[in-house]
Amino acid sequence: MKLSVAIRLGAMLKPQGFGSPYSGGDERKTQACALEGAALALGIKYDDLPFIDLQVTCPECGGPHQQYLNVFIAGHLNDAHHWTRERIADFVQSIEDQNPEIAAQPEVGTADPRVAEHVGC
């Protein structure tokens, strides 16, 4: 399943949350950021999201650095810019459509170590 589709499905499961999925107490457990929702839709843990090794520039602030498509850019748009998950999915889909080579995403459950290093959502 494409990341954009998983984000859209996840947006239907819980209200949007912001910040780290590992903090925030009981209220945070009832919410899901773009990536937590995607993981829920895929039936996997947040840390097991497949990693898409494609760098893109943030469409909101332009960087100054590049963000990886998967965790970093979606989390950045969710937390730093408070984009809706649907808008994040639209952006991710536009990147997927421009880069057919990422259609063959890694198997679910093959987490990249860079995912665990991500502090935000």
LOVEX-564283 format. One record per atom (N, C-alpha, C): residue number from 0; atom name; x, y negated, z negated. Coordinates in nm, 3 decimals, padded with zeros to 5 digits. Layout:
<pts>
<pt n="NUM" atom="CA" px="X" py="Y" pz="Z"/>
...
</pts>
This chain:
<pts>
<pt n="0" atom="N" px="00.085" py="00.118" pz="00.000"/>
<pt n="0" atom="CA" px="00.000" py="00.000" pz="00.000"/>
<pt n="0" atom="C" px="00.089" py="-00.123" pz="00.000"/>
<pt n="1" atom="N" px="00.053" py="-00.220" pz="00.081"/>
<pt n="1" atom="CA" px="00.130" py="-00.344" pz="00.085"/>
<pt n="1" atom="C" px="00.113" py="-00.420" pz="-00.047"/>
<pt n="2" atom="N" px="00.216" py="-00.494" pz="-00.084"/>
<pt n="2" atom="CA" px="00.212" py="-00.573" pz="-00.206"/>
<pt n="2" atom="C" px="00.097" py="-00.672" pz="-00.203"/>
<pt n="3" atom="N" px="00.070" py="-00.735" pz="-00.090"/>
<pt n="3" atom="CA" px="-00.038" py="-00.833" pz="-00.081"/>
<pt n="3" atom="C" px="-00.173" py="-00.769" pz="-00.113"/>
<pt n="4" atom="N" px="-00.196" py="-00.649" pz="-00.066"/>
<pt n="4" atom="CA" px="-00.321" py="-00.578" pz="-00.092"/>
<pt n="4" atom="C" px="-00.332" py="-00.544" pz="-00.239"/>
<pt n="5" atom="N" px="-00.222" py="-00.496" pz="-00.298"/>
<pt n="5" atom="CA" px="-00.223" py="-00.461" pz="-00.440"/>
<pt n="5" atom="C" px="-00.249" py="-00.584" pz="-00.527"/>
<pt n="6" atom="N" px="-00.193" py="-00.699" pz="-00.490"/>
<pt n="6" atom="CA" px="-00.218" py="-00.822" pz="-00.565"/>
<pt n="6" atom="C" px="-00.366" py="-00.859" pz="-00.557"/>
<pt n="7" atom="N" px="-00.426" py="-00.849" pz="-00.439"/>
<pt n="7" atom="CA" px="-00.569" py="-00.881" pz="-00.424"/>
<pt n="7" atom="C" px="-00.656" py="-00.788" pz="-00.508"/>
<pt n="8" atom="N" px="-00.626" py="-00.660" pz="-00.503"/>
<pt n="8" atom="CA" px="-00.704" py="-00.564" pz="-00.583"/>
<pt n="8" atom="C" px="-00.687" py="-00.591" pz="-00.732"/>
<pt n="9" atom="N" px="-00.565" py="-00.618" pz="-00.772"/>
<pt n="9" atom="CA" px="-00.538" py="-00.645" pz="-00.913"/>
<pt n="9" atom="C" px="-00.608" py="-00.770" pz="-00.964"/>
<pt n="10" atom="N" px="-00.627" py="-00.867" pz="-00.876"/>
<pt n="10" atom="CA" px="-00.695" py="-00.991" pz="-00.915"/>
<pt n="10" atom="C" px="-00.841" py="-00.966" pz="-00.953"/>
<pt n="11" atom="N" px="-00.895" py="-00.853" pz="-00.910"/>
<pt n="11" atom="CA" px="-01.034" py="-00.820" pz="-00.943"/>
<pt n="11" atom="C" px="-01.046" py="-00.747" pz="-01.078"/>
<pt n="12" atom="N" px="-00.933" py="-00.709" pz="-01.135"/>
<pt n="12" atom="CA" px="-00.937" py="-00.625" pz="-01.255"/>
<pt n="12" atom="C" px="-00.937" py="-00.702" pz="-01.387"/>
<pt n="13" atom="N" px="-00.865" py="-00.814" pz="-01.392"/>
<pt n="13" atom="CA" px="-00.853" py="-00.892" pz="-01.516"/>
<pt n="13" atom="C" px="-00.839" py="-01.040" pz="-01.482"/>
<pt n="14" atom="N" px="-00.870" py="-01.127" pz="-01.577"/>
<pt n="14" atom="CA" px="-00.844" py="-01.269" pz="-01.556"/>
<pt n="14" atom="C" px="-00.694" py="-01.294" pz="-01.541"/>
<pt n="15" atom="N" px="-00.659" py="-01.404" pz="-01.474"/>
<pt n="15" atom="CA" px="-00.518" py="-01.434" pz="-01.451"/>
<pt n="15" atom="C" px="-00.447" py="-01.473" pz="-01.579"/>
<pt n="16" atom="N" px="-00.326" py="-01.422" pz="-01.594"/>
<pt n="16" atom="CA" px="-00.240" py="-01.455" pz="-01.707"/>
<pt n="16" atom="C" px="-00.112" py="-01.519" pz="-01.657"/>
<pt n="17" atom="N" px="-00.043" py="-01.584" pz="-01.748"/>
<pt n="17" atom="CA" px="00.081" py="-01.653" pz="-01.713"/>
<pt n="17" atom="C" px="00.187" py="-01.617" pz="-01.815"/>
<pt n="18" atom="N" px="00.311" py="-01.612" pz="-01.772"/>
<pt n="18" atom="CA" px="00.423" py="-01.580" pz="-01.859"/>
<pt n="18" atom="C" px="00.454" py="-01.432" pz="-01.859"/>
<pt n="19" atom="N" px="00.542" py="-01.394" pz="-01.948"/>
<pt n="19" atom="CA" px="00.589" py="-01.257" pz="-01.954"/>
<pt n="19" atom="C" px="00.478" py="-01.161" pz="-01.994"/>
<pt n="20" atom="N" px="00.471" py="-01.046" pz="-01.928"/>
<pt n="20" atom="CA" px="00.370" py="-00.946" pz="-01.967"/>
<pt n="20" atom="C" px="00.402" py="-00.882" pz="-02.101"/>
<pt n="21" atom="N" px="00.521" py="-00.909" pz="-02.154"/>
<pt n="21" atom="CA" px="00.565" py="-00.847" pz="-02.279"/>
<pt n="21" atom="C" px="00.550" py="-00.939" pz="-02.399"/>
<pt n="22" atom="N" px="00.488" py="-01.054" pz="-02.380"/>
<pt n="22" atom="CA" px="00.468" py="-01.145" pz="-02.492"/>
<pt n="22" atom="C" px="00.327" py="-01.202" pz="-02.484"/>
<pt n="23" atom="N" px="00.286" py="-01.267" pz="-02.587"/>
<pt n="23" atom="CA" px="00.158" py="-01.336" pz="-02.583"/>
<pt n="23" atom="C" px="00.049" py="-01.273" pz="-02.668"/>
<pt n="24" atom="N" px="00.077" py="-01.165" pz="-02.735"/>
<pt n="24" atom="CA" px="-00.019" py="-01.107" pz="-02.828"/>
<pt n="24" atom="C" px="-00.140" py="-01.044" pz="-02.761"/>
<pt n="25" atom="N" px="-00.247" py="-01.031" pz="-02.839"/>
<pt n="25" atom="CA" px="-00.367" py="-00.962" pz="-02.793"/>
<pt n="25" atom="C" px="-00.433" py="-01.029" pz="-02.673"/>
<pt n="26" atom="N" px="-00.435" py="-01.162" pz="-02.669"/>
<pt n="26" atom="CA" px="-00.497" py="-01.233" pz="-02.558"/>
<pt n="26" atom="C" px="-00.427" py="-01.198" pz="-02.427"/>
<pt n="27" atom="N" px="-00.296" py="-01.188" pz="-02.430"/>
<pt n="27" atom="CA" px="-00.219" py="-01.160" pz="-02.309"/>
<pt n="27" atom="C" px="-00.249" py="-01.019" pz="-02.255"/>
<pt n="28" atom="N" px="-00.289" py="-00.928" pz="-02.343"/>
<pt n="28" atom="CA" px="-00.321" py="-00.791" pz="-02.301"/>
<pt n="28" atom="C" px="-00.449" py="-00.784" pz="-02.218"/>
<pt n="29" atom="N" px="-00.533" py="-00.885" pz="-02.227"/>
<pt n="29" atom="CA" px="-00.659" py="-00.886" pz="-02.151"/>
<pt n="29" atom="C" px="-00.645" py="-00.961" pz="-02.018"/>
<pt n="30" atom="N" px="-00.523" py="-01.007" pz="-01.988"/>
<pt n="30" atom="CA" px="-00.498" py="-01.083" pz="-01.867"/>
<pt n="30" atom="C" px="-00.393" py="-01.013" pz="-01.782"/>
<pt n="31" atom="N" px="-00.383" py="-01.054" pz="-01.657"/>
<pt n="31" atom="CA" px="-00.282" py="-00.998" pz="-01.567"/>
<pt n="31" atom="C" px="-00.233" py="-01.105" pz="-01.471"/>
<pt n="32" atom="N" px="-00.102" py="-01.118" pz="-01.462"/>
<pt n="32" atom="CA" px="-00.046" py="-01.206" pz="-01.360"/>
<pt n="32" atom="C" px="-00.057" py="-01.135" pz="-01.226"/>
<pt n="33" atom="N" px="-00.008" py="-01.197" pz="-01.122"/>
<pt n="33" atom="CA" px="-00.016" py="-01.138" pz="-00.988"/>
<pt n="33" atom="C" px="00.046" py="-00.999" pz="-00.983"/>
<pt n="34" atom="N" px="00.161" py="-00.982" pz="-01.047"/>
<pt n="34" atom="CA" px="00.230" py="-00.854" pz="-01.039"/>
<pt n="34" atom="C" px="00.176" py="-00.751" pz="-01.136"/>
<pt n="35" atom="N" px="00.134" py="-00.792" pz="-01.253"/>
<pt n="35" atom="CA" px="00.071" py="-00.696" pz="-01.344"/>
<pt n="35" atom="C" px="-00.055" py="-00.639" pz="-01.280"/>
<pt n="36" atom="N" px="-00.133" py="-00.725" pz="-01.216"/>
<pt n="36" atom="CA" px="-00.253" py="-00.679" pz="-01.147"/>
<pt n="36" atom="C" px="-00.220" py="-00.584" pz="-01.034"/>
<pt n="37" atom="N" px="-00.114" py="-00.614" pz="-00.960"/>
<pt n="37" atom="CA" px="-00.071" py="-00.525" pz="-00.851"/>
<pt n="37" atom="C" px="-00.033" py="-00.389" pz="-00.907"/>
<pt n="38" atom="N" px="00.039" py="-00.388" pz="-01.018"/>
<pt n="38" atom="CA" px="00.078" py="-00.261" pz="-01.081"/>
<pt n="38" atom="C" px="-00.046" py="-00.183" pz="-01.127"/>
<pt n="39" atom="N" px="-00.141" py="-00.253" pz="-01.186"/>
<pt n="39" atom="CA" px="-00.266" py="-00.187" pz="-01.228"/>
<pt n="39" atom="C" px="-00.337" py="-00.126" pz="-01.107"/>
<pt n="40" atom="N" px="-00.344" py="-00.200" pz="-00.998"/>
<pt n="40" atom="CA" px="-00.411" py="-00.150" pz="-00.877"/>
<pt n="40" atom="C" px="-00.340" py="-00.028" pz="-00.820"/>
<pt n="41" atom="N" px="-00.209" py="-00.022" pz="-00.835"/>
<pt n="41" atom="CA" px="-00.130" py="00.091" pz="-00.786"/>
<pt n="41" atom="C" px="-00.128" py="00.207" pz="-00.885"/>
<pt n="42" atom="N" px="-00.173" py="00.181" pz="-01.008"/>
<pt n="42" atom="CA" px="-00.172" py="00.286" pz="-01.110"/>
<pt n="42" atom="C" px="-00.034" py="00.316" pz="-01.163"/>
<pt n="43" atom="N" px="00.051" py="00.213" pz="-01.167"/>
<pt n="43" atom="CA" px="00.188" py="00.231" pz="-01.217"/>
<pt n="43" atom="C" px="00.218" py="00.128" pz="-01.324"/>
<pt n="44" atom="N" px="00.333" py="00.141" pz="-01.389"/>
<pt n="44" atom="CA" px="00.378" py="00.043" pz="-01.486"/>
<pt n="44" atom="C" px="00.434" py="-00.078" pz="-01.412"/>
<pt n="45" atom="N" px="00.426" py="-00.190" pz="-01.476"/>
<pt n="45" atom="CA" px="00.481" py="-00.316" pz="-01.421"/>
<pt n="45" atom="C" px="00.627" py="-00.298" pz="-01.380"/>
<pt n="46" atom="N" px="00.705" py="-00.231" pz="-01.465"/>
<pt n="46" atom="CA" px="00.847" py="-00.212" pz="-01.438"/>
<pt n="46" atom="C" px="00.874" py="-00.119" pz="-01.321"/>
<pt n="47" atom="N" px="00.773" py="-00.045" pz="-01.276"/>
<pt n="47" atom="CA" px="00.792" py="00.049" pz="-01.166"/>
<pt n="47" atom="C" px="00.746" py="-00.004" pz="-01.031"/>
<pt n="48" atom="N" px="00.717" py="-00.134" pz="-01.024"/>
<pt n="48" atom="CA" px="00.679" py="-00.191" pz="-00.894"/>
<pt n="48" atom="C" px="00.793" py="-00.172" pz="-00.795"/>
<pt n="49" atom="N" px="00.760" py="-00.134" pz="-00.673"/>
<pt n="49" atom="CA" px="00.865" py="-00.123" pz="-00.570"/>
<pt n="49" atom="C" px="00.929" py="-00.259" pz="-00.546"/>
<pt n="50" atom="N" px="01.054" py="-00.258" pz="-00.517"/>
<pt n="50" atom="CA" px="01.128" py="-00.382" pz="-00.494"/>
<pt n="50" atom="C" px="01.145" py="-00.403" pz="-00.344"/>
<pt n="51" atom="N" px="01.106" py="-00.517" pz="-00.295"/>
<pt n="51" atom="CA" px="01.120" py="-00.551" pz="-00.154"/>
<pt n="51" atom="C" px="01.239" py="-00.645" pz="-00.144"/>
<pt n="52" atom="N" px="01.346" py="-00.599" pz="-00.086"/>
<pt n="52" atom="CA" px="01.470" py="-00.677" pz="-00.081"/>
<pt n="52" atom="C" px="01.469" py="-00.772" pz="00.039"/>
<pt n="53" atom="N" px="01.390" py="-00.876" pz="00.027"/>
<pt n="53" atom="CA" px="01.379" py="-00.978" pz="00.130"/>
<pt n="53" atom="C" px="01.375" py="-01.112" pz="00.059"/>
<pt n="54" atom="N" px="01.461" py="-01.202" pz="00.098"/>
<pt n="54" atom="CA" px="01.465" py="-01.331" pz="00.032"/>
<pt n="54" atom="C" px="01.383" py="-01.434" pz="00.107"/>
<pt n="55" atom="N" px="01.303" py="-01.508" pz="00.033"/>
<pt n="55" atom="CA" px="01.222" py="-01.616" pz="00.091"/>
<pt n="55" atom="C" px="01.233" py="-01.738" pz="00.000"/>
<pt n="56" atom="N" px="01.216" py="-01.854" pz="00.058"/>
<pt n="56" atom="CA" px="01.221" py="-01.978" pz="-00.017"/>
<pt n="56" atom="C" px="01.083" py="-02.009" pz="-00.074"/>
<pt n="57" atom="N" px="01.078" py="-02.061" pz="-00.194"/>
<pt n="57" atom="CA" px="00.951" py="-02.096" pz="-00.256"/>
<pt n="57" atom="C" px="00.880" py="-02.201" pz="-00.171"/>
<pt n="58" atom="N" px="00.755" py="-02.176" pz="-00.130"/>
<pt n="58" atom="CA" px="00.683" py="-02.272" pz="-00.046"/>
<pt n="58" atom="C" px="00.638" py="-02.396" pz="-00.123"/>
<pt n="59" atom="N" px="00.643" py="-02.390" pz="-00.254"/>
<pt n="59" atom="CA" px="00.596" py="-02.502" pz="-00.336"/>
<pt n="59" atom="C" px="00.709" py="-02.601" pz="-00.365"/>
<pt n="60" atom="N" px="00.822" py="-02.550" pz="-00.414"/>
<pt n="60" atom="CA" px="00.931" py="-02.638" pz="-00.455"/>
<pt n="60" atom="C" px="01.054" py="-02.626" pz="-00.366"/>
<pt n="61" atom="N" px="01.054" py="-02.529" pz="-00.276"/>
<pt n="61" atom="CA" px="01.164" py="-02.516" pz="-00.183"/>
<pt n="61" atom="C" px="01.292" py="-02.461" pz="-00.239"/>
<pt n="62" atom="N" px="01.290" py="-02.413" pz="-00.356"/>
<pt n="62" atom="CA" px="01.413" py="-02.356" pz="-00.414"/>
<pt n="62" atom="C" px="01.454" py="-02.437" pz="-00.535"/>
<pt n="63" atom="N" px="01.579" py="-02.464" pz="-00.552"/>
<pt n="63" atom="CA" px="01.691" py="-02.471" pz="-00.460"/>
<pt n="63" atom="C" px="01.751" py="-02.335" pz="-00.424"/>
<pt n="64" atom="N" px="01.712" py="-02.233" pz="-00.491"/>
<pt n="64" atom="CA" px="01.763" py="-02.099" pz="-00.462"/>
<pt n="64" atom="C" px="01.656" py="-02.021" pz="-00.388"/>
<pt n="65" atom="N" px="01.691" py="-01.908" pz="-00.337"/>
<pt n="65" atom="CA" px="01.593" py="-01.824" pz="-00.272"/>
<pt n="65" atom="C" px="01.542" py="-01.721" pz="-00.372"/>
<pt n="66" atom="N" px="01.420" py="-01.680" pz="-00.353"/>
<pt n="66" atom="CA" px="01.355" py="-01.585" pz="-00.443"/>
<pt n="66" atom="C" px="01.331" py="-01.455" pz="-00.367"/>
<pt n="67" atom="N" px="01.341" py="-01.343" pz="-00.436"/>
<pt n="67" atom="CA" px="01.306" py="-01.216" pz="-00.373"/>
<pt n="67" atom="C" px="01.154" py="-01.208" pz="-00.360"/>
<pt n="68" atom="N" px="01.107" py="-01.149" pz="-00.251"/>
<pt n="68" atom="CA" px="00.964" py="-01.147" pz="-00.223"/>
<pt n="68" atom="C" px="00.883" py="-01.084" pz="-00.334"/>
<pt n="69" atom="N" px="00.925" py="-00.973" pz="-00.386"/>
<pt n="69" atom="CA" px="00.844" py="-00.899" pz="-00.482"/>
<pt n="69" atom="C" px="00.830" py="-00.975" pz="-00.613"/>
<pt n="70" atom="N" px="00.900" py="-00.933" pz="-00.710"/>
<pt n="70" atom="CA" px="00.879" py="-00.984" pz="-00.845"/>
<pt n="70" atom="C" px="00.909" py="-01.131" pz="-00.856"/>
<pt n="71" atom="N" px="01.018" py="-01.174" pz="-00.802"/>
<pt n="71" atom="CA" px="01.062" py="-01.309" pz="-00.831"/>
<pt n="71" atom="C" px="00.974" py="-01.416" pz="-00.769"/>
<pt n="72" atom="N" px="00.942" py="-01.407" pz="-00.643"/>
<pt n="72" atom="CA" px="00.861" py="-01.513" pz="-00.581"/>
<pt n="72" atom="C" px="00.717" py="-01.509" pz="-00.631"/>
<pt n="73" atom="N" px="00.658" py="-01.391" pz="-00.644"/>
<pt n="73" atom="CA" px="00.519" py="-01.384" pz="-00.691"/>
<pt n="73" atom="C" px="00.509" py="-01.430" pz="-00.836"/>
<pt n="74" atom="N" px="00.605" py="-01.391" pz="-00.918"/>
<pt n="74" atom="CA" px="00.606" py="-01.436" pz="-01.058"/>
<pt n="74" atom="C" px="00.630" py="-01.585" pz="-01.068"/>
<pt n="75" atom="N" px="00.720" py="-01.636" pz="-00.985"/>
<pt n="75" atom="CA" px="00.750" py="-01.779" pz="-00.984"/>
<pt n="75" atom="C" px="00.626" py="-01.860" pz="-00.944"/>
<pt n="76" atom="N" px="00.557" py="-01.816" pz="-00.839"/>
<pt n="76" atom="CA" px="00.436" py="-01.888" pz="-00.795"/>
<pt n="76" atom="C" px="00.326" py="-01.879" pz="-00.899"/>
<pt n="77" atom="N" px="00.316" py="-01.765" pz="-00.966"/>
<pt n="77" atom="CA" px="00.215" py="-01.745" pz="-01.069"/>
<pt n="77" atom="C" px="00.243" py="-01.835" pz="-01.190"/>
<pt n="78" atom="N" px="00.364" py="-01.830" pz="-01.241"/>
<pt n="78" atom="CA" px="00.396" py="-01.898" pz="-01.366"/>
<pt n="78" atom="C" px="00.437" py="-02.044" pz="-01.351"/>
<pt n="79" atom="N" px="00.523" py="-02.074" pz="-01.256"/>
<pt n="79" atom="CA" px="00.574" py="-02.210" pz="-01.242"/>
<pt n="79" atom="C" px="00.474" py="-02.303" pz="-01.173"/>
<pt n="80" atom="N" px="00.400" py="-02.248" pz="-01.078"/>
<pt n="80" atom="CA" px="00.312" py="-02.334" pz="-00.998"/>
<pt n="80" atom="C" px="00.163" py="-02.304" pz="-01.019"/>
<pt n="81" atom="N" px="00.133" py="-02.204" pz="-01.100"/>
<pt n="81" atom="CA" px="-00.006" py="-02.166" pz="-01.133"/>
<pt n="81" atom="C" px="-00.092" py="-02.145" pz="-01.009"/>
<pt n="82" atom="N" px="-00.032" py="-02.084" pz="-00.904"/>
<pt n="82" atom="CA" px="-00.112" py="-02.047" pz="-00.787"/>
<pt n="82" atom="C" px="-00.208" py="-01.938" pz="-00.827"/>
<pt n="83" atom="N" px="-00.324" py="-01.933" pz="-00.764"/>
<pt n="83" atom="CA" px="-00.416" py="-01.822" pz="-00.788"/>
<pt n="83" atom="C" px="-00.353" py="-01.696" pz="-00.730"/>
<pt n="84" atom="N" px="-00.396" py="-01.583" pz="-00.779"/>
<pt n="84" atom="CA" px="-00.342" py="-01.456" pz="-00.728"/>
<pt n="84" atom="C" px="-00.382" py="-01.435" pz="-00.583"/>
<pt n="85" atom="N" px="-00.497" py="-01.483" pz="-00.544"/>
<pt n="85" atom="CA" px="-00.540" py="-01.473" pz="-00.405"/>
<pt n="85" atom="C" px="-00.449" py="-01.555" pz="-00.314"/>
<pt n="86" atom="N" px="-00.411" py="-01.673" pz="-00.360"/>
<pt n="86" atom="CA" px="-00.320" py="-01.758" pz="-00.281"/>
<pt n="86" atom="C" px="-00.182" py="-01.694" pz="-00.273"/>
<pt n="87" atom="N" px="-00.137" py="-01.635" pz="-00.384"/>
<pt n="87" atom="CA" px="-00.008" py="-01.564" pz="-00.383"/>
<pt n="87" atom="C" px="-00.015" py="-01.448" pz="-00.284"/>
<pt n="88" atom="N" px="-00.125" py="-01.373" pz="-00.285"/>
<pt n="88" atom="CA" px="-00.142" py="-01.261" pz="-00.191"/>
<pt n="88" atom="C" px="-00.140" py="-01.310" pz="-00.047"/>
<pt n="89" atom="N" px="-00.204" py="-01.425" pz="-00.021"/>
<pt n="89" atom="CA" px="-00.202" py="-01.482" pz="00.115"/>
<pt n="89" atom="C" px="-00.059" py="-01.513" pz="00.158"/>
<pt n="90" atom="N" px="00.019" py="-01.572" pz="00.068"/>
<pt n="90" atom="CA" px="00.157" py="-01.605" pz="00.100"/>
<pt n="90" atom="C" px="00.239" py="-01.478" pz="00.123"/>
<pt n="91" atom="N" px="00.225" py="-01.381" pz="00.034"/>
<pt n="91" atom="CA" px="00.297" py="-01.255" pz="00.048"/>
<pt n="91" atom="C" px="00.258" py="-01.187" pz="00.179"/>
<pt n="92" atom="N" px="00.129" py="-01.189" pz="00.213"/>
<pt n="92" atom="CA" px="00.084" py="-01.128" pz="00.338"/>
<pt n="92" atom="C" px="00.148" py="-01.197" pz="00.459"/>
<pt n="93" atom="N" px="00.160" py="-01.329" pz="00.454"/>
<pt n="93" atom="CA" px="00.222" py="-01.400" pz="00.567"/>
<pt n="93" atom="C" px="00.367" py="-01.355" pz="00.586"/>
<pt n="94" atom="N" px="00.436" py="-01.328" pz="00.476"/>
<pt n="94" atom="CA" px="00.574" py="-01.279" pz="00.483"/>
<pt n="94" atom="C" px="00.574" py="-01.135" pz="00.536"/>
<pt n="95" atom="N" px="00.481" py="-01.054" pz="00.487"/>
<pt n="95" atom="CA" px="00.473" py="-00.915" pz="00.535"/>
<pt n="95" atom="C" px="00.444" py="-00.912" pz="00.685"/>
<pt n="96" atom="N" px="00.355" py="-00.999" pz="00.731"/>
<pt n="96" atom="CA" px="00.319" py="-01.003" pz="00.873"/>
<pt n="96" atom="C" px="00.436" py="-01.046" pz="00.961"/>
<pt n="97" atom="N" px="00.522" py="-01.133" pz="00.909"/>
<pt n="97" atom="CA" px="00.637" py="-01.181" pz="00.984"/>
<pt n="97" atom="C" px="00.755" py="-01.084" pz="00.981"/>
<pt n="98" atom="N" px="00.750" py="-00.987" pz="00.892"/>
<pt n="98" atom="CA" px="00.862" py="-00.894" pz="00.872"/>
<pt n="98" atom="C" px="00.812" py="-00.751" pz="00.870"/>
<pt n="99" atom="N" px="00.783" py="-00.695" pz="00.987"/>
<pt n="99" atom="CA" px="00.728" py="-00.559" pz="00.991"/>
<pt n="99" atom="C" px="00.818" py="-00.454" pz="00.929"/>
<pt n="100" atom="N" px="00.948" py="-00.483" pz="00.917"/>
<pt n="100" atom="CA" px="01.039" py="-00.386" pz="00.856"/>
<pt n="100" atom="C" px="01.009" py="-00.360" pz="00.709"/>
<pt n="101" atom="N" px="00.936" py="-00.451" pz="00.644"/>
<pt n="101" atom="CA" px="00.904" py="-00.427" pz="00.503"/>
<pt n="101" atom="C" px="00.775" py="-00.347" pz="00.487"/>
<pt n="102" atom="N" px="00.711" py="-00.312" pz="00.597"/>
<pt n="102" atom="CA" px="00.591" py="-00.229" pz="00.589"/>
<pt n="102" atom="C" px="00.622" py="-00.093" pz="00.528"/>
<pt n="103" atom="N" px="00.742" py="-00.045" pz="00.552"/>
<pt n="103" atom="CA" px="00.786" py="00.082" pz="00.493"/>
<pt n="103" atom="C" px="00.850" py="00.050" pz="00.358"/>
<pt n="104" atom="N" px="00.766" py="00.020" pz="00.260"/>
<pt n="104" atom="CA" px="00.814" py="-00.016" pz="00.128"/>
<pt n="104" atom="C" px="00.868" py="00.106" pz="00.055"/>
<pt n="105" atom="N" px="00.952" py="00.084" pz="-00.045"/>
<pt n="105" atom="CA" px="01.003" py="00.196" pz="-00.124"/>
<pt n="105" atom="C" px="00.889" py="00.273" pz="-00.190"/>
<pt n="106" atom="N" px="00.917" py="00.396" pz="-00.224"/>
<pt n="106" atom="CA" px="00.815" py="00.476" pz="-00.292"/>
<pt n="106" atom="C" px="00.779" py="00.413" pz="-00.424"/>
<pt n="107" atom="N" px="00.652" py="00.422" pz="-00.460"/>
<pt n="107" atom="CA" px="00.608" py="00.374" pz="-00.590"/>
<pt n="107" atom="C" px="00.681" py="00.454" pz="-00.696"/>
<pt n="108" atom="N" px="00.730" py="00.385" pz="-00.797"/>
<pt n="108" atom="CA" px="00.801" py="00.452" pz="-00.905"/>
<pt n="108" atom="C" px="00.952" py="00.445" pz="-00.891"/>
<pt n="109" atom="N" px="01.001" py="00.386" pz="-00.783"/>
<pt n="109" atom="CA" px="01.144" py="00.370" pz="-00.766"/>
<pt n="109" atom="C" px="01.180" py="00.226" pz="-00.797"/>
<pt n="110" atom="N" px="01.183" py="00.196" pz="-00.924"/>
<pt n="110" atom="CA" px="01.208" py="00.058" pz="-00.966"/>
<pt n="110" atom="C" px="01.353" py="00.020" pz="-00.941"/>
<pt n="111" atom="N" px="01.372" py="-00.101" pz="-00.901"/>
<pt n="111" atom="CA" px="01.505" py="-00.157" pz="-00.881"/>
<pt n="111" atom="C" px="01.547" py="-00.219" pz="-01.015"/>
<pt n="112" atom="N" px="01.673" py="-00.209" pz="-01.053"/>
<pt n="112" atom="CA" px="01.715" py="-00.266" pz="-01.181"/>
<pt n="112" atom="C" px="01.692" py="-00.416" pz="-01.191"/>
<pt n="113" atom="N" px="01.686" py="-00.485" pz="-01.077"/>
<pt n="113" atom="CA" px="01.662" py="-00.630" pz="-01.081"/>
<pt n="113" atom="C" px="01.523" py="-00.662" pz="-01.133"/>
<pt n="114" atom="N" px="01.429" py="-00.569" pz="-01.121"/>
<pt n="114" atom="CA" px="01.294" py="-00.591" pz="-01.173"/>
<pt n="114" atom="C" px="01.298" py="-00.607" pz="-01.323"/>
<pt n="115" atom="N" px="01.371" py="-00.521" pz="-01.390"/>
<pt n="115" atom="CA" px="01.379" py="-00.524" pz="-01.536"/>
<pt n="115" atom="C" px="01.447" py="-00.652" pz="-01.586"/>
<pt n="116" atom="N" px="01.530" py="-00.714" pz="-01.503"/>
<pt n="116" atom="CA" px="01.598" py="-00.836" pz="-01.544"/>
<pt n="116" atom="C" px="01.508" py="-00.959" pz="-01.538"/>
<pt n="117" atom="N" px="01.394" py="-00.949" pz="-01.470"/>
<pt n="117" atom="CA" px="01.305" py="-01.063" pz="-01.452"/>
<pt n="117" atom="C" px="01.240" py="-01.099" pz="-01.585"/>
<pt n="118" atom="N" px="01.251" py="-01.224" pz="-01.623"/>
<pt n="118" atom="CA" px="01.201" py="-01.266" pz="-01.754"/>
<pt n="118" atom="C" px="01.053" py="-01.303" pz="-01.750"/>
<pt n="119" atom="N" px="01.011" py="-01.378" pz="-01.650"/>
<pt n="119" atom="CA" px="00.871" py="-01.419" pz="-01.640"/>
<pt n="119" atom="C" px="00.784" py="-01.307" pz="-01.590"/>
<pt n="120" atom="N" px="00.667" py="-01.343" pz="-01.539"/>
<pt n="120" atom="CA" px="00.577" py="-01.241" pz="-01.491"/>
<pt n="120" atom="C" px="00.617" py="-01.199" pz="-01.353"/>
</pts>
